[in-house]
Amino acid sequence: MPILTKEEAQALMKKVLSYSKADECEVNLYGSDGGNIRYARNSVSTSGGVSQSTLVVSSAYGKKSGVATINEFDDASLAKVVKRSEDLAQLAPENPEFVSFLGPQQYADSKTYVESTAAISPKDRADAVATSLQIAKDNKQIAAGFLENSAGFSSMMNSHGLFAYNTATNVAFNVTLRTEDGKGSGYASKGYNDFSQLDVKKVTAVAAQKAGGSSAAKAIEPGKYTVILEPAAVAVLLENMMFALDARQADEGRSFLSKPGGKTKLGEKLVDERVVIYSDPLNTDLPTKTWADDGRPQEKITWIDKGIVKNLYYSRYWAQKQNVKAIPGPDSMIMQGGTQSLEDLIKGTDKGILVTRLWYIRSVDPQTILLTGLTRDGTFYIENGEIKFPVKNFRFNESPVIMLNNIEALGKPERCVSGESTNHYLLPPIKVQDFTFTSLSDAV
């Protein structure tokens, strides 16, 4: 299915709703076209395109609901999927937490679609990868990477008169370079809505420098160190905190924000006063969809302001129960920083460790957000403001809450991609004290 215009999506969903006999009905329609190219061992291995579309129908009778999906859009198929969702709803038990679908909403126009990104051709992808491969060959390194782009739409309509529509484009690139002896590894990743912002040559050059500089790594003792975390490393720690700002978990005593007696830490200072974290669907450097998956408008929300927890997000059910505004969860994460570059942070460090990337993140204690994981693809020892030598990778045990209380300096924010979730964020490099490394790892 091609990318439907707002009018085409609206007409299709109106037709779907016309088949409904339920008390309430909601329709979600998604579609995307994209392409990708993958390479390994310094040569392209696959190249292809993906076109997909999905229609989801939710029907409700009182507090009983059923959901059915389909990817065929002739009249008979549309009527069939509506009937299937109704049959499932009739069979389902009542859901005591069911909340009726929203009525009409007002949404700001999003900034997530860039025409030039939608027009990327297979040749554009091949040319970009050729540039990346040439850097690998010039440095006598071995590259593996993936470049993909997509253009798509999402839309929503229900029997109460709500209608929402959004288009978006995305391009994402990641590359790993290894030295020929396999002892050095470098990684870099970037993602944008606008293809013109992606500099494959620069991204690959960063990975090549990390790979060349990380061979012959030395083992140093685990312990507490001053650490400079690059934005990609910051991302995998902070997202575990941000996506735990759920009001219900806090109210029910299941969160790091819970206090004895059913109270929460909302309104309390939790981290360093330099920490300001917010989400904004209209941010020009990190635009996102202006409506949540349940139809609520997305607005600019400050989650942590000068170290104080200012907002939590609520499901519509829990917001009704608590008699508060139903704030949806964030689609993005933006953290204010300073003006220093990563190089400036390094120059200002007497002794410390530079961490390129963290991976294999796992929860140790959800109520303190204590996490464990490994450094990867370039870990370096800093002395007297200079990178002296690569060090063997570490396992760490650290909480982002503790980390954000040990800030020494914040760098300039930049758009980055979380390695484990592929979410996009706008985050600074962070220099922190007493970051805890618990053991060494033989992984490169």
Secondary structure, 3 states (H helix, E strand, C coil): CCCCCHHHHHHHHHHHHHCCCCCEEEEEEEEEEEEEEEEECCEEEEEEEEEEEEEEEEEEECCEEEEEEECCCCHHHHHHHHHHHHHHHHHCCCCCCCCCCCCCCCCCCCCCCCHHHHCCCHHHHHHHHHHHHHHHHHCCEEEEEEEEEEEEEEEEEECCCCEEEEEEEEEEEEEEEEECCCCCEEEEEEEECCHHHCCHHHHHHHHHHHHHHHCCCECCCCEEEEEEECHHHHHHHHHHHHCCCEHHHHHCCCCCCECHHHCECCCCECCCCCCCEEECCCCCCCCCCCECCCCCECCCEEEEECCEECCCECCHHHHHHHCCCCCCCCCCCEECCCCECHHHHHHCCCEEEEEEEEEEEEEEECCCCEEEEEEEEEEEEEECCEEEEEECEEEEEECHHHHCCCEEEEECCEEEECCCCCCEEEECCEEEEEEEEEEEECCC
